[in-house]
Amino acid sequence: MSPSAPAPARKGMIIDRDGLQSLLDRLSARGFDVIGPTVRDGAIIYDRISSVDVMPEGWTDDQDAARYRLARRSDMALFGYAVGPHSWRRFLQPPEERLWQATRQQVGLTIHTTAVPSAPYAFIGVRACELRAISIQDRVFLEGPHPDRRYAERRRGAFIVAVNCTEAGGTCFCASMGSGPRAADGFDLALTELIDANGHRFLLEVGTDAGAASVEDLPSRDADAGALVAAEEATARAAAGMRRKMATAGLKELLQANPEHPHWSEVAERCLACANCTLVCPTCFCSTVADYTDLRGHEADRVRRWDSCFAADFSSIHGGPVRASRRARYRQWMSHKLAHWIDQFDISGCVGCGRCITWCPVGIDITVEAAAIRAAPPRPAAGEGDDDGNA
């Protein structure tokens, strides 16, 4: 699907587990590389799937600050979890990819450009907050004078099956960011999983012409009023059940007016600068390029891989790093995410998925830190900290 594909009126139909399997089979038969949720290494991650049997049936995730555990549900829901450590970013902007390889010849070099895999992706189970994240990365990589060709090739053919959240995760705050829990646009198909006295079923809604074509003659029945009401109530409960929220009114101006607020130093005393928050974030986009040569000097590879503004040398220039302290690096990350990003892309860089809270080893909570700066009047701070990486 193109990011600018038309979105016809949403239509509701009911499918069951077998109908979902039929959809997976159709997408695979059409040449899509089908990616969806599965359980591995104690987490729900995104990987290639061919059957609903490998999906996280009956599993949920117990999340809080610095905590992630899988637990069994009392039902056999396939989408009864929030989000795990993976985001769809890892497929559209891989953590590491070889850009080209040069081989020495008797005369000169032969350069082989690494092609993007030709099979388009079909993403199964994309949450509303993740749809917002994909749209943000589209803005970063596709708009402007220099679009990223490799991202564009991966994104152009992607088919997206969204899933509306019916339960809030422990660290979710998408409702306050306006990015969920119900998918509004950006999908080809959207599912709402319903398990009640009427059985285990999925309300399926069509978002694009490509989505409509994919469900022609799919085993289904028209959605009745009861199913539509149940779906609306389920997503409303998810929104109401979120324990965290971000007060966004005036937040951009607040952060940009307080670069020397003393709370930055308080956060830095806890921050490990481990970069977990940037690596699990679905919108972070920083990368670096590295060149490698074999010991014989016959081959050289140029590789692009994810980078993080928490790395000590991320801001290094000829005279050393611009942000040498953890205080400065945390401030840069949070201020960019919630304030400067809006200046760049007209939208916040945070979608409220809560991953940065869950996967921070010391449980730093971006919603708490923003509230602390809002609550405390600005006072003079004691400089930027040591240049040895300490706060």
TORDRENSE-347886 format. One record per residue (C-alpha): x, y, z; residue in three letters; residue number from 1. Coordinates in nm, 2 decimals, padded with zeros to 4 digits. Example, Ala and Ser with C-alpha at 12.3 -4.5 7.8 and 13.67 -1.06 7.14 Angstrom:
# TORDRENSE-347886
[pt [01.23; -00.45; 00.78]; ALA; 1];
[pt [01.37; -00.11; 00.71]; SER; 2];
This chain:
# TORDRENSE-347886
[pt [00.00; 00.00; 00.00]; MET; 1];
[pt [00.12; 00.35; -00.08]; SER; 2];
[pt [00.12; 00.59; 00.22]; PRO; 3];
[pt [-00.11; 00.81; 00.02]; SER; 4];
[pt [-00.35; 00.54; -00.09]; ALA; 5];
[pt [-00.72; 00.64; -00.08]; PRO; 6];
[pt [-00.93; 00.54; 00.22]; ALA; 7];
[pt [-01.29; 00.45; 00.13]; PRO; 8];
[pt [-01.56; 00.43; 00.40]; ALA; 9];
[pt [-01.49; 00.17; 00.66]; ARG; 10];
[pt [-01.71; -00.14; 00.63]; LYS; 11];
[pt [-01.77; -00.39; 00.90]; GLY; 12];
[pt [-01.78; -00.77; 00.87]; MET; 13];
[pt [-01.72; -01.05; 01.11]; ILE; 14];
[pt [-01.46; -01.32; 01.06]; ILE; 15];
[pt [-01.36; -01.60; 01.29]; ASP; 16];
[pt [-01.02; -01.77; 01.35]; ARG; 17];
[pt [-01.04; -01.96; 01.03]; ASP; 18];
[pt [-01.12; -01.64; 00.84]; GLY; 19];
[pt [-00.81; -01.48; 00.98]; LEU; 20];
[pt [-00.61; -01.78; 00.86]; GLN; 21];
[pt [-00.76; -01.75; 00.52]; SER; 22];
[pt [-00.65; -01.38; 00.51]; LEU; 23];
[pt [-00.29; -01.48; 00.60]; LEU; 24];
[pt [-00.30; -01.75; 00.33]; ASP; 25];
[pt [-00.42; -01.50; 00.07]; ARG; 26];
[pt [-00.16; -01.24; 00.16]; LEU; 27];
[pt [00.11; -01.51; 00.14]; SER; 28];
[pt [-00.02; -01.64; -00.19]; ALA; 29];
[pt [-00.01; -01.28; -00.33]; ARG; 30];
[pt [00.37; -01.27; -00.26]; GLY; 31];
[pt [00.37; -01.07; 00.07]; PHE; 32];
[pt [00.63; -01.14; 00.33]; ASP; 33];
[pt [00.38; -01.18; 00.62]; VAL; 34];
[pt [00.50; -01.04; 00.95]; ILE; 35];
[pt [00.30; -01.07; 01.27]; GLY; 36];
[pt [00.32; -01.13; 01.65]; PRO; 37];
[pt [00.46; -01.45; 01.80]; THR; 38];
[pt [00.62; -01.56; 02.13]; VAL; 39];
[pt [00.99; -01.60; 02.15]; ARG; 40];
[pt [01.25; -01.56; 02.43]; ASP; 41];
[pt [01.00; -01.46; 02.69]; GLY; 42];
[pt [00.85; -01.18; 02.49]; ALA; 43];
[pt [00.59; -01.11; 02.22]; ILE; 44];
[pt [00.79; -01.00; 01.91]; ILE; 45];
[pt [00.72; -00.95; 01.54]; TYR; 46];
[pt [00.85; -01.21; 01.30]; ASP; 47];
[pt [00.75; -01.41; 00.99]; ARG; 48];
[pt [00.43; -01.60; 01.04]; ILE; 49];
[pt [00.22; -01.83; 00.82]; SER; 50];
[pt [-00.04; -01.96; 01.06]; SER; 51];
[pt [-00.25; -01.83; 01.35]; VAL; 52];
[pt [-00.12; -02.13; 01.54]; ASP; 53];
[pt [00.22; -01.94; 01.60]; VAL; 54];
[pt [00.05; -01.62; 01.72]; MET; 55];
[pt [00.05; -01.54; 02.10]; PRO; 56];
[pt [-00.28; -01.72; 02.16]; GLU; 57];
[pt [-00.38; -01.69; 02.53]; GLY; 58];
[pt [-00.08; -01.47; 02.62]; TRP; 59];
[pt [-00.07; -01.12; 02.76]; THR; 60];
[pt [00.21; -00.89; 02.88]; ASP; 61];
[pt [00.24; -00.75; 03.23]; ASP; 62];
[pt [00.42; -00.42; 03.19]; GLN; 63];
[pt [00.53; -00.14; 03.42]; ASP; 64];
[pt [00.83; 00.08; 03.46]; ALA; 65];
[pt [01.14; -00.15; 03.41]; ALA; 66];
[pt [00.91; -00.45; 03.40]; ARG; 67];
[pt [00.80; -00.69; 03.13]; TYR; 68];
[pt [00.66; -01.03; 03.19]; ARG; 69];
[pt [00.44; -01.27; 02.99]; LEU; 70];
[pt [00.14; -01.42; 03.16]; ALA; 71];
[pt [-00.14; -01.65; 03.07]; ARG; 72];
[pt [-00.49; -01.51; 03.00]; ARG; 73];
[pt [-00.82; -01.66; 03.10]; SER; 74];
[pt [-00.92; -01.68; 02.73]; ASP; 75];
[pt [-00.75; -01.76; 02.40]; MET; 76];
[pt [-00.72; -01.41; 02.26]; ALA; 77];
[pt [-00.47; -01.37; 01.97]; LEU; 78];
[pt [-00.41; -01.00; 02.03]; PHE; 79];
[pt [-00.46; -00.99; 02.41]; GLY; 80];
[pt [-00.13; -00.80; 02.47]; TYR; 81];
[pt [-00.01; -00.44; 02.43]; ALA; 82];
[pt [00.33; -00.40; 02.26]; VAL; 83];
[pt [00.66; -00.58; 02.30]; GLY; 84];
[pt [01.02; -00.47; 02.25]; PRO; 85];
[pt [00.99; -00.48; 01.87]; HIS; 86];
[pt [00.83; -00.22; 01.65]; SER; 87];
[pt [00.76; -00.22; 01.28]; TRP; 88];
[pt [01.05; 00.02; 01.24]; ARG; 89];
[pt [01.29; -00.28; 01.24]; ARG; 90];
[pt [01.14; -00.39; 00.91]; PHE; 91];
[pt [01.11; -00.05; 00.74]; LEU; 92];
[pt [01.44; 00.08; 00.87]; GLN; 93];
[pt [01.64; -00.23; 00.97]; PRO; 94];
[pt [01.88; -00.21; 01.27]; PRO; 95];
[pt [02.17; -00.29; 01.04]; GLU; 96];
[pt [02.19; -00.32; 00.66]; GLU; 97];
[pt [02.47; -00.34; 00.41]; ARG; 98];
[pt [02.45; -00.06; 00.16]; LEU; 99];
[pt [02.72; -00.18; -00.08]; TRP; 100];
[pt [03.02; -00.40; -00.10]; GLN; 101];
[pt [03.34; -00.32; -00.30]; ALA; 102];
[pt [03.57; -00.60; -00.43]; THR; 103];
[pt [03.92; -00.53; -00.54]; ARG; 104];
[pt [04.00; -00.65; -00.90]; GLN; 105];
[pt [04.33; -00.66; -01.09]; GLN; 106];
[pt [04.24; -00.32; -01.21]; VAL; 107];
[pt [04.01; -00.10; -01.00]; GLY; 108];
[pt [03.71; -00.20; -00.79]; LEU; 109];
[pt [03.37; -00.37; -00.85]; THR; 110];
[pt [03.10; -00.22; -00.64]; ILE; 111];
[pt [02.78; -00.42; -00.56]; HIS; 112];
[pt [02.49; -00.23; -00.43]; THR; 113];
[pt [02.28; -00.43; -00.19]; THR; 114];
[pt [01.92; -00.45; -00.31]; ALA; 115];
[pt [01.62; -00.42; -00.09]; VAL; 116];
[pt [01.42; -00.75; -00.07]; PRO; 117];
[pt [01.16; -00.75; -00.34]; SER; 118];
[pt [00.88; -00.92; -00.15]; ALA; 119];
[pt [00.65; -00.65; 00.00]; PRO; 120];
[pt [00.56; -00.67; 00.37]; TYR; 121];
[pt [00.22; -00.75; 00.51]; ALA; 122];
[pt [00.21; -00.64; 00.87]; PHE; 123];
[pt [-00.04; -00.82; 01.09]; ILE; 124];
[pt [-00.15; -00.66; 01.42]; GLY; 125];
[pt [-00.04; -00.30; 01.40]; VAL; 126];
[pt [-00.16; -00.10; 01.69]; ARG; 127];
[pt [-00.30; 00.25; 01.65]; ALA; 128];
[pt [00.01; 00.40; 01.82]; CYS; 129];
[pt [00.23; 00.21; 01.58]; GLU; 130];
[pt [00.03; 00.34; 01.28]; LEU; 131];
[pt [00.10; 00.69; 01.41]; ARG; 132];
[pt [00.47; 00.60; 01.44]; ALA; 133];
[pt [00.48; 00.47; 01.08]; ILE; 134];
[pt [00.32; 00.79; 00.96]; SER; 135];
[pt [00.59; 00.99; 01.15]; ILE; 136];
[pt [00.87; 00.79; 01.00]; GLN; 137];
[pt [00.71; 00.84; 00.66]; ASP; 138];
[pt [00.74; 01.21; 00.72]; ARG; 139];
[pt [01.10; 01.18; 00.82]; VAL; 140];
[pt [01.21; 00.95; 00.54]; PHE; 141];
[pt [00.98; 01.02; 00.25]; LEU; 142];
[pt [00.92; 01.40; 00.27]; GLU; 143];
[pt [01.17; 01.67; 00.21]; GLY; 144];
[pt [01.43; 01.72; -00.06]; PRO; 145];
[pt [01.61; 01.39; 00.00]; HIS; 146];
[pt [01.38; 01.09; 00.05]; PRO; 147];
[pt [01.55; 00.77; 00.17]; ASP; 148];
[pt [01.53; 00.54; -00.13]; ARG; 149];
[pt [01.56; 00.22; 00.07]; ARG; 150];
[pt [01.29; 00.31; 00.31]; TYR; 151];
[pt [01.07; 00.42; 00.03]; ALA; 152];
[pt [01.10; 00.08; -00.15]; GLU; 153];
[pt [01.01; -00.11; 00.17]; ARG; 154];
[pt [00.72; 00.12; 00.25]; ARG; 155];
[pt [00.57; 00.15; -00.09]; ARG; 156];
[pt [00.44; -00.21; -00.11]; GLY; 157];
[pt [00.35; -00.26; 00.26]; ALA; 158];
[pt [00.00; -00.39; 00.34]; PHE; 159];
[pt [-00.11; -00.31; 00.69]; ILE; 160];
[pt [-00.36; -00.50; 00.90]; VAL; 161];
[pt [-00.42; -00.29; 01.21]; ALA; 162];
[pt [-00.57; -00.42; 01.54]; VAL; 163];
[pt [-00.77; -00.20; 01.78]; ASN; 164];
[pt [-00.67; -00.22; 02.14]; CYS; 165];
[pt [-00.94; -00.35; 02.38]; THR; 166];
[pt [-00.72; -00.35; 02.69]; GLU; 167];
[pt [-00.46; -00.09; 02.81]; ALA; 168];
[pt [-00.11; -00.20; 02.87]; GLY; 169];
[pt [00.06; -00.11; 03.19]; GLY; 170];
[pt [00.27; 00.17; 03.04]; THR; 171];
[pt [00.04; 00.29; 02.76]; CYS; 172];
[pt [-00.06; 00.65; 02.73]; PHE; 173];
[pt [-00.16; 00.68; 02.37]; CYS; 174];
[pt [-00.50; 00.82; 02.45]; ALA; 175];
[pt [-00.34; 01.14; 02.58]; SER; 176];
[pt [-00.12; 01.16; 02.27]; MET; 177];
[pt [-00.42; 01.13; 02.04]; GLY; 178];
[pt [-00.28; 00.82; 01.87]; SER; 179];
[pt [-00.50; 00.54; 02.00]; GLY; 180];
[pt [-00.64; 00.31; 02.12]; PRO; 181];
[pt [-00.86; 00.29; 01.80]; ARG; 182];
[pt [-00.70; 00.31; 01.46]; ALA; 183];
[pt [-00.84; 00.60; 01.26]; ALA; 184];
[pt [-00.65; 00.57; 00.93]; ASP; 185];
[pt [-00.32; 00.45; 00.77]; GLY; 186];
[pt [-00.43; 00.08; 00.74]; PHE; 187];
[pt [-00.57; -00.14; 00.47]; ASP; 188];
[pt [-00.77; -00.35; 00.71]; LEU; 189];
[pt [-00.84; -00.31; 01.08]; ALA; 190];
[pt [-00.94; -00.59; 01.33]; LEU; 191];
[pt [-01.11; -00.56; 01.67]; THR; 192];
[pt [-01.10; -00.89; 01.86]; GLU; 193];
[pt [-01.42; -00.97; 02.05]; LEU; 194];
[pt [-01.46; -01.25; 02.30]; ILE; 195];
[pt [-01.79; -01.26; 02.49]; ASP; 196];
[pt [-02.11; -01.46; 02.52]; ALA; 197];
[pt [-02.14; -01.45; 02.14]; ASN; 198];
[pt [-01.81; -01.63; 02.09]; GLY; 199];
[pt [-01.46; -01.55; 01.97]; HIS; 200];
[pt [-01.46; -01.33; 01.66]; ARG; 201];
[pt [-01.31; -01.04; 01.48]; PHE; 202];
[pt [-01.48; -00.72; 01.36]; LEU; 203];
[pt [-01.30; -00.65; 01.03]; LEU; 204];
[pt [-01.31; -00.30; 00.88]; GLU; 205];
[pt [-01.18; -00.20; 00.54]; VAL; 206];
[pt [-00.95; 00.11; 00.51]; GLY; 207];
[pt [-00.84; 00.11; 00.14]; THR; 208];
[pt [-00.92; -00.03; -00.20]; ASP; 209];
[pt [-00.63; -00.28; -00.16]; ALA; 210];
[pt [-00.79; -00.39; 00.17]; GLY; 211];
[pt [-01.13; -00.44; 00.01]; ALA; 212];
[pt [-00.98; -00.65; -00.27]; ALA; 213];
[pt [-00.80; -00.87; -00.02]; SER; 214];
[pt [-01.12; -00.97; 00.15]; VAL; 215];
[pt [-01.34; -01.04; -00.15]; GLU; 216];
[pt [-01.52; -01.37; -00.09]; ASP; 217];
[pt [-01.34; -01.41; 00.24]; LEU; 218];
[pt [-01.56; -01.64; 00.47]; PRO; 219];
[pt [-01.74; -01.38; 00.68]; SER; 220];
[pt [-02.08; -01.23; 00.77]; ARG; 221];
[pt [-02.20; -00.87; 00.79]; ASP; 222];
[pt [-02.13; -00.71; 01.13]; ALA; 223];
[pt [-02.45; -00.66; 01.33]; ASP; 224];
[pt [-02.52; -00.36; 01.56]; ALA; 225];
[pt [-02.42; -00.56; 01.86]; GLY; 226];
[pt [-02.07; -00.63; 01.73]; ALA; 227];
[pt [-02.02; -00.26; 01.63]; LEU; 228];
[pt [-02.13; -00.15; 01.98]; VAL; 229];
[pt [-01.91; -00.41; 02.15]; ALA; 230];
[pt [-01.61; -00.29; 01.95]; ALA; 231];
[pt [-01.66; 00.07; 02.04]; GLU; 232];
[pt [-01.71; -00.01; 02.41]; GLU; 233];
[pt [-01.40; -00.23; 02.41]; ALA; 234];
[pt [-01.17; 00.05; 02.28]; THR; 235];
[pt [-01.34; 00.30; 02.51]; ALA; 236];
[pt [-01.25; 00.08; 02.81]; ARG; 237];
[pt [-00.90; 00.06; 02.69]; ALA; 238];
[pt [-00.87; 00.44; 02.68]; ALA; 239];
[pt [-01.03; 00.47; 03.02]; ALA; 240];
[pt [-00.80; 00.20; 03.16]; GLY; 241];
[pt [-00.47; 00.38; 03.09]; MET; 242];
[pt [-00.29; 00.46; 03.42]; ARG; 243];
[pt [-00.05; 00.71; 03.26]; ARG; 244];
[pt [-00.11; 01.02; 03.06]; LYS; 245];
[pt [00.10; 01.30; 02.91]; MET; 246];
[pt [-00.03; 01.66; 02.96]; ALA; 247];
[pt [00.06; 01.79; 02.62]; THR; 248];
[pt [-00.09; 02.14; 02.64]; ALA; 249];
[pt [00.20; 02.39; 02.63]; GLY; 250];
[pt [00.46; 02.11; 02.67]; LEU; 251];
[pt [00.67; 02.21; 02.37]; LYS; 252];
[pt [00.70; 02.57; 02.50]; GLU; 253];
[pt [00.77; 02.45; 02.85]; LEU; 254];
[pt [01.06; 02.22; 02.75]; LEU; 255];
[pt [01.21; 02.47; 02.52]; GLN; 256];
[pt [01.20; 02.74; 02.78]; ALA; 257];
[pt [01.37; 02.53; 03.05]; ASN; 258];
[pt [01.70; 02.39; 02.91]; PRO; 259];
[pt [01.87; 02.46; 03.25]; GLU; 260];
[pt [01.60; 02.32; 03.47]; HIS; 261];
[pt [01.75; 02.14; 03.77]; PRO; 262];
[pt [01.53; 01.84; 03.71]; HIS; 263];
[pt [01.75; 01.74; 03.41]; TRP; 264];
[pt [02.03; 01.67; 03.66]; SER; 265];
[pt [01.80; 01.47; 03.88]; GLU; 266];
[pt [01.71; 01.24; 03.59]; VAL; 267];
[pt [02.07; 01.21; 03.49]; ALA; 268];
[pt [02.16; 01.07; 03.83]; GLU; 269];
[pt [01.94; 00.77; 03.75]; ARG; 270];
[pt [01.99; 00.74; 03.37]; CYS; 271];
[pt [02.25; 00.48; 03.26]; LEU; 272];
[pt [02.27; 00.62; 02.90]; ALA; 273];
[pt [02.22; 00.26; 02.78]; CYS; 274];
[pt [02.01; 00.37; 02.48]; ALA; 275];
[pt [01.73; 00.12; 02.55]; ASN; 276];
[pt [01.47; 00.39; 02.51]; CYS; 277];
[pt [01.58; 00.49; 02.17]; THR; 278];
[pt [01.63; 00.14; 02.05]; LEU; 279];
[pt [01.27; 00.03; 02.14]; VAL; 280];
[pt [01.11; 00.36; 02.03]; CYS; 281];
[pt [00.91; 00.32; 01.71]; PRO; 282];
[pt [00.98; 00.68; 01.59]; THR; 283];
[pt [01.35; 00.73; 01.66]; CYS; 284];
[pt [01.54; 00.74; 01.33]; PHE; 285];
[pt [01.91; 00.82; 01.39]; CYS; 286];
[pt [02.16; 00.60; 01.22]; SER; 287];
[pt [02.53; 00.60; 01.15]; THR; 288];
[pt [02.74; 00.46; 00.86]; VAL; 289];
[pt [03.05; 00.23; 00.92]; ALA; 290];
[pt [03.30; 00.09; 00.67]; ASP; 291];
[pt [03.46; -00.25; 00.72]; TYR; 292];
[pt [03.75; -00.41; 00.53]; THR; 293];
[pt [03.87; -00.77; 00.54]; ASP; 294];
[pt [04.22; -00.85; 00.66]; LEU; 295];
[pt [04.34; -00.91; 00.30]; ARG; 296];
[pt [04.22; -00.57; 00.18]; GLY; 297];
[pt [04.02; -00.74; -00.10]; HIS; 298];
[pt [03.67; -00.65; 00.02]; GLU; 299];
[pt [03.50; -00.36; 00.19]; ALA; 300];
[pt [03.15; -00.32; 00.32]; ASP; 301];
[pt [02.96; 00.00; 00.39]; ARG; 302];
[pt [02.69; -00.07; 00.66]; VAL; 303];
[pt [02.42; 00.15; 00.80]; ARG; 304];
[pt [02.30; 00.08; 01.15]; ARG; 305];
[pt [02.09; 00.24; 01.42]; TRP; 306];
[pt [02.26; 00.50; 01.64]; ASP; 307];
[pt [02.14; 00.68; 01.96]; SER; 308];
[pt [02.17; 01.03; 02.10]; CYS; 309];
[pt [02.26; 00.86; 02.43]; PHE; 310];
[pt [02.59; 00.74; 02.29]; ALA; 311];
[pt [02.88; 00.93; 02.42]; ALA; 312];
[pt [03.02; 01.00; 02.08]; ASP; 313];
[pt [02.69; 01.07; 01.90]; PHE; 314];
[pt [02.75; 01.44; 01.91]; SER; 315];
[pt [03.12; 01.43; 01.86]; SER; 316];
[pt [03.28; 01.68; 01.62]; ILE; 317];
[pt [03.64; 01.79; 01.57]; HIS; 318];
[pt [03.67; 01.93; 01.93]; GLY; 319];
[pt [03.49; 01.65; 02.11]; GLY; 320];
[pt [03.12; 01.57; 02.20]; PRO; 321];
[pt [02.87; 01.85; 02.21]; VAL; 322];
[pt [02.67; 01.67; 02.48]; ARG; 323];
[pt [02.93; 01.50; 02.70]; ALA; 324];
[pt [02.71; 01.46; 03.01]; SER; 325];
[pt [02.41; 01.23; 03.06]; ARG; 326];
[pt [02.22; 01.53; 03.17]; ARG; 327];
[pt [02.26; 01.69; 02.83]; ALA; 328];
[pt [02.19; 01.37; 02.64]; ARG; 329];
[pt [01.87; 01.29; 02.83]; TYR; 330];
[pt [01.75; 01.65; 02.79]; ARG; 331];
[pt [01.83; 01.63; 02.41]; GLN; 332];
[pt [01.63; 01.31; 02.37]; TRP; 333];
[pt [01.32; 01.41; 02.57]; MET; 334];
[pt [01.32; 01.77; 02.44]; SER; 335];
[pt [01.36; 01.65; 02.08]; HIS; 336];
[pt [01.09; 01.39; 02.12]; LYS; 337];
[pt [00.83; 01.62; 02.27]; LEU; 338];
[pt [00.92; 01.96; 02.15]; ALA; 339];
[pt [01.18; 02.01; 01.87]; HIS; 340];
[pt [01.03; 01.73; 01.67]; TRP; 341];
[pt [00.72; 01.95; 01.63]; ILE; 342];
[pt [00.93; 02.23; 01.48]; ASP; 343];
[pt [01.08; 01.98; 01.23]; GLN; 344];
[pt [00.78; 01.77; 01.14]; PHE; 345];
[pt [00.47; 01.94; 01.28]; ASP; 346];
[pt [00.40; 01.65; 01.51]; ILE; 347];
[pt [00.52; 01.51; 01.84]; SER; 348];
[pt [00.78; 01.23; 01.81]; GLY; 349];
[pt [00.60; 01.04; 02.09]; CYS; 350];
[pt [00.30; 00.82; 02.02]; VAL; 351];
[pt [00.24; 00.70; 02.38]; GLY; 352];
[pt [00.33; 00.33; 02.33]; CYS; 353];
[pt [00.51; 00.32; 02.66]; GLY; 354];
[pt [00.81; 00.11; 02.54]; ARG; 355];
[pt [01.07; 00.36; 02.67]; CYS; 356];
[pt [00.92; 00.32; 03.02]; ILE; 357];
[pt [00.90; -00.05; 03.02]; THR; 358];
[pt [01.24; -00.12; 02.88]; TRP; 359];
[pt [01.43; 00.14; 03.08]; CYS; 360];
[pt [01.64; -00.07; 03.33]; PRO; 361];
[pt [01.59; 00.19; 03.61]; VAL; 362];
[pt [01.23; 00.27; 03.53]; GLY; 363];
[pt [01.26; 00.63; 03.41]; ILE; 364];
[pt [00.91; 00.74; 03.31]; ASP; 365];
[pt [00.88; 01.01; 03.04]; ILE; 366];
[pt [00.53; 01.11; 03.16]; THR; 367];
[pt [00.66; 01.15; 03.52]; VAL; 368];
[pt [00.96; 01.35; 03.40]; GLU; 369];
[pt [00.75; 01.59; 03.19]; ALA; 370];
[pt [00.51; 01.64; 03.48]; ALA; 371];
[pt [00.80; 01.71; 03.72]; ALA; 372];
[pt [00.93; 01.99; 03.50]; ILE; 373];
[pt [00.58; 02.13; 03.46]; ARG; 374];
[pt [00.52; 02.12; 03.84]; ALA; 375];
[pt [00.85; 02.27; 03.96]; ALA; 376];
[pt [00.92; 02.64; 03.89]; PRO; 377];
[pt [01.24; 02.69; 03.69]; PRO; 378];
[pt [01.55; 02.77; 03.89]; ARG; 379];
[pt [01.91; 02.83; 03.80]; PRO; 380];
[pt [02.10; 02.50; 03.73]; ALA; 381];
[pt [02.46; 02.43; 03.80]; ALA; 382];
[pt [02.59; 02.39; 03.45]; GLY; 383];
[pt [02.61; 02.10; 03.21]; GLU; 384];
[pt [02.79; 01.85; 03.43]; GLY; 385];
[pt [03.13; 01.68; 03.38]; ASP; 386];
[pt [03.27; 01.60; 03.04]; ASP; 387];
[pt [03.35; 01.24; 03.15]; ASP; 388];
[pt [02.99; 01.13; 03.09]; GLY; 389];
[pt [02.87; 01.17; 03.45]; ASN; 390];
[pt [02.58; 01.38; 03.54]; ALA; 391];
